[in-house]
Amino acid sequence: MAIKKKDVEGILHILGGIIQILGLFTLVPCIVSIYYNENTLFNFLIPGVFFTIFGFILKKVTKHQNLKLHHTMIASALAWLIASLIGAIPLYLSIPYFSYIDGVYESMSAWTTTGMTLIPNVEVLPKSVLFWRSFQQWIGGVGILVLSALVLARSGTVAYLLYASEARQERIMPSAMGTIKTIVWIYILYTILGILLLYLAGLSFWEALNLTMTGICTGGMSISNYSFPYNDFAKLIMIGIMMVGGVVSFSIHHRILTGKYFSDIQTRYALIVIIITSIIISIKDNVPIIDSLFTVVSAMTSTGFTTINIGNLSNLSLLLIIFLMLIGGGAGTTTGGVKIIRFLVILKALWYEIKEIIYPKSAVIHEHLENLDLNYSIIREAFIVFFLYSFSSFLIALTLIYLGYSPYNAIFDAVSFTSNIGMSLGVVTLETPIIGKIAGIIGMWIGRLEIIPVLVLLATLYLKIRRICKSR
């Protein structure tokens, strides 16, 4: 995993382009600030212009290199961290009681579509700040590097490496660039459709815009102090459909939009789990079935919207929600968590082991999941990712317990961090010690990238430092 000088240059070249794009993104809320005549204009304009120019210069002074997957994984891990460091600046400048680390937490929560917030009263914030939170989530849902690949990639190889480095594997079209373009147009189409439907349902354009951006990406940050303040049945159904759309992979959306028949095992199992869990919670806690269903869908899709106080739910219901948060949605979606397909692979692998014990040694056992042959590599990857998510959640929970929070609340919020859910039992607030906020930031960061790219980055840094120490 040795990293050479030209590899570093190639990584910096990619990061230069990404920083340039992030700078341009930071300028977008200026339109809202001007329209509503707010005093936040320069809080977005100055960092936006600075990072656009800085990224342009960095890209110009470095050369494009032929990188390998582990190099683009390093770039990916750094890109999401840099995005949060840049995104925090307007928040820090616009919210008087925010420290910079608070801004990083809020921005990381937005970019990773986690949806947790430190802001006690969002309704008093300038609209440009509210839009910035929603816009970061919307961009984060489709992926910073996916959009960057669309703009920056010179070849299909580079596009594929950037696409794969964000923990994406499925292909909708034969080429990586074709897949990326298809994902982006599906995402934009559904966003426009969501805004239109919510507007027709009676919301203002401003509400429909923000709610769609945070719903379609399964982000969940609200422009209201209440997570989802609308009790109207039509609005619940529409945002619910958006969240269910988030749990379905982009390849399935593509089949639907192109009129092709589909039968996806992840979608089937997701719907079964949603129905059963909703009924259990509704009966156990005497919650209206529509609210139970909404909460379960929100948890499984990693959106984080709630219409009920989850702190009042029974331990059984909270455990079920923790399980749903950990598993998440389908592979190739905007959702977080381990992903349904990996969980099904693990169950199939366990069943395979049981059958090997029960059946005669002469029996030939061949296991597959739908059209997927369960070879050693696939099973190993599923177990590794499941272990990494569980272990990361455990470490973050230990940190929160050390700070004095109850084990139950700490575990719930830790899983919410690493699975990028956003549901919370109120563990991390403005008053939380900085170590708790940093634990949350790390959890959201590694969860969005499915942990491996961050481990590649840390391993590369460790080997580089060890090599330097040995040479002295």
Stockholm file with secondary structure:
# STOCKHOLM 1.0

chainA/1-472         MAIKKKDVEGILHILGGIIQILGLFTLVPCIVSIYYNENTLFNFLIPGVFFTIFGFILKKVTKHQNLKLHHTMIASALAWLIASLIGAIPLYLSIPYFSYIDGVYESMSAWTTTGMTLIPNVEVLPKSVLFWRSFQQWIGGVGILVLSALVLARSGTVAYLLYASEARQERIMPSAMGTIKTIVWIYILYTILGILLLYLAGLSFWEALNLTMTGICTGGMSISNYSFPYNDFAKLIMIGIMMVGGVVSFSIHHRILTGKYFSDIQTRYALIVIIITSIIISIKDNVPIIDSLFTVVSAMTSTGFTTINIGNLSNLSLLLIIFLMLIGGGAGTTTGGVKIIRFLVILKALWYEIKEIIYPKSAVIHEHLENLDLNYSIIREAFIVFFLYSFSSFLIALTLIYLGYSPYNAIFDAVSFTSNIGMSLGVVTLETPIIGKIAGIIGMWIGRLEIIPVLVLLATLYLKIRRICKSR
#=GR chainA/1-472 SS CCCCHHHHHHHHHHHHHHHHHHHHHHHTHHHHHHHTTCTTHHHHHHHHHHHHHHHHHHHHHSCCCCCCHHHHHHHHHHHHHHHHHHHHHHHHHHCTTCCHHHHHHHHHHHHTTCCCCCCSCGGGSCHHHHHHHHHHHHHHHHCHHHHHHHHHCSSHHHHHHHHHTTTCCCCSSSSHHHHHHHHHHHHHHHHHHHHHHHHHTTCCHHHHHHHHHHHHTTCCCCSSSSSSCCCCHHHHHHHHHHHHHHHSCHHHHHHHHTTCCCCCHHHHHHHHHHHHHHHHHHHHHTCCHHHHHHHHHHHHTTCCCCSSCGGGSCHHHHHHHHHHHHHCSCTTSSCCSSCHHHHHHHHHHHHHHHHHHHSCTTCCCCCEETTEECCHHHHHHHHHHHHHHHHHHHHHHHHHHHTTCCHHHHHHHHHHHHTTCCCCSSCSCTTSCHHHHHHHHHHHHHHHTTSHHHHHHHHHHHHHHHHHHHHC
#=GC SS_cons         CCCCHHHHHHHHHHHHHHHHHHHHHHHTHHHHHHHTTCTTHHHHHHHHHHHHHHHHHHHHHSCCCCCCHHHHHHHHHHHHHHHHHHHHHHHHHHCTTCCHHHHHHHHHHHHTTCCCCCCSCGGGSCHHHHHHHHHHHHHHHHCHHHHHHHHHCSSHHHHHHHHHTTTCCCCSSSSHHHHHHHHHHHHHHHHHHHHHHHHHTTCCHHHHHHHHHHHHTTCCCCSSSSSSCCCCHHHHHHHHHHHHHHHSCHHHHHHHHTTCCCCCHHHHHHHHHHHHHHHHHHHHHTCCHHHHHHHHHHHHTTCCCCSSCGGGSCHHHHHHHHHHHHHCSCTTSSCCSSCHHHHHHHHHHHHHHHHHHHSCTTCCCCCEETTEECCHHHHHHHHHHHHHHHHHHHHHHHHHHHTTCCHHHHHHHHHHHHTTCCCCSSCSCTTSCHHHHHHHHHHHHHHHTTSHHHHHHHHHHHHHHHHHHHHC
//
